[in-house]
Amino acid sequence: MEKILITGASGQIGSELTMALRKIYGNDNVYATDLKDAPADVMESGPFHKLDVIDNKALVDFTIQNKITQVYHLAALLSGTAEKKPLFAWDINMKGLLYMLELAKDTGLKKVFWPSSIAVFGPTTPKVNTPQLTVAEPSTVYGISKLAGERWCEYYFNRYEVDVRSIRYPGLISYKTEAGGGTTDYAVEIFYDAIKEKKYECFLKEDAKLPMMFMDDAINSTIKLMETDASKITIRSSYNLGGISFDPKEIAAEIKRHIPEFEITYKPDFRQKIAESWPQSIDDSVARKDWDCIYTYDLTKMTQLMLDEIRKKLVINN
């Protein structure tokens, strides 16, 4: 029986991935961990523990005691937060990964998932249909840590046969967990402010086009990659994942179809420079070929669902 450990389970990806994996493997077999409390459904539906990923002894002890067979290692500081705390971000993002890879090597974990990001790309990367293999010269703390992490993942696979798998996530959009310090988080914030205030001040320029993905597609892609036979996995650094590409002006126009009085203004901050260093669209043909990644949500379908679900959420919380 699989015993699955999720680090960073209180975060945007972790909280939803935990619930999806519990449906597949059973509530008691998916161990959610983080330093902060998770949403109620995560904490009440199965085991939840406080765990510091840079406390190597605690990590090893927890894995052995609970007979863990697979790990989804999501704990990290995101792009906006990492720029404010670069040394702390490097510590969390790199030490945590290296401890996990060593753990997999020494204890024989079946599989490890680690998320990379479009942040591995930089100003010199081709911005349209960014290829799987291309120039990667990130200019942010977060991107540097993700690029280094990709190289470590491939090294541990080639040197020690650790079955580590990864996806370069685009910006992720979810109504369940609110924004948490990322450059693409405007695409979550905008829905809440549209409903509550009928206006939004965006921290990116109106034409800052970026690749995005609705969370359900990201979760389904992650699980599909992990369930694919190892013989079909050709990329051990990290797979490109494309999703849908749009800019703030386009998502605002889509929201106005539902909320005609909605207005958007623009006040770019330091995250605009980060966005300008990232791709506008992604070529994910290798992921499609290797494990048949498929997306369900376009901008229109995602906008409708986000507005509907956030309205329900706000009514319940009030």
Beta strands, then each sheet from edge to edge (+ up, - down):
strand 1: 4-7
strand 2: 30-34
strand 3: 48-50
strand 4: 70-73
strand 5: 111-117
strand 6: 164-169
strand 7: 171-173
strand 8: 199-202
strand 9: 210-214
strand 10: 239-240
strand 11: 244-246
strand 12: 263-266
sheet 1: 3+ 2+ 1+ 4+ 5+ 6+ 10+
sheet 2: 7+ 9+ 11-
sheet 3: 8+ 12+
end
